[in-house]
Amino acid sequence: MYEATFSITDSSAYTGPTGDADCRIELWCNDHTDLLYISGTEIEPLLAQIRSDIGIETELRRDEEAVVITSSCLKEHEVTHIERYLQAYNCLLLPPLRYENGAKQCRILALESANLTDLYAELVADGFEIDVRAKREISTPVQSTPLLTLDDVLPELTERQRDVLTLAVEWGYYDLPRETTTADLADEIGVSRRTVEDHLRRAERKLLTSLVSYLY
């Protein structure tokens, strides 16, 4: 069995709005509707686009996150979605689909490597712009080679959260004893100490909430 990750640039209702926004969408399709998890600092413009193009049945909001159930399925509004190619090449799409930076990230399973190659060739021939991010063989279904990857476990941090957290680690904020302070980090980035502490708390909460269930 083989797995590949395709990054596909298109102009769908979910892909386009992430091109210029610090946002990420994860999509689970239920045929008649979509379940979306949205994270980032610019959620409202993206939600407005989804309301206009797809429709929103209900939504839950918290800070820089939203869970959305759409009024209809994205596939009802598109004729070039990748799913219609999969059956011809005995491939399976692993949910969720991810949309970020103006592209759609698809994880695809196939029984034969050639199936992935042929799928890629037809998609390119039909005008899809594709970047193959990864391809691997799955030899045995054991815990050491899970279908769940680190990218699936880690939450999506905003760009500023990543910058502040990375700087904090590099400057020894989490060392014992600490080698820097949030005031020092704030001076380096050019924001207030309170802002730095807020970004750190939000990033830490996202990471710990996602990882704690895997500690047992």
Secondary structure by P-SEA (a helix, b strand, c coil): cbbbbbbcccccccccccccccbbbbbbbcccbbbbbbbccccaaaaaaaaaccccccccccccbbbbbbccccccccccccccccccccccccccccccccbbbbbbbbccaaaaaaaaaaaaaaccccccccccccccccccccccccccccccccaaaaaaaaaaaaaccccccccccaaaaaaaacccaaaaaaaaaaaaaaaaaacccccc
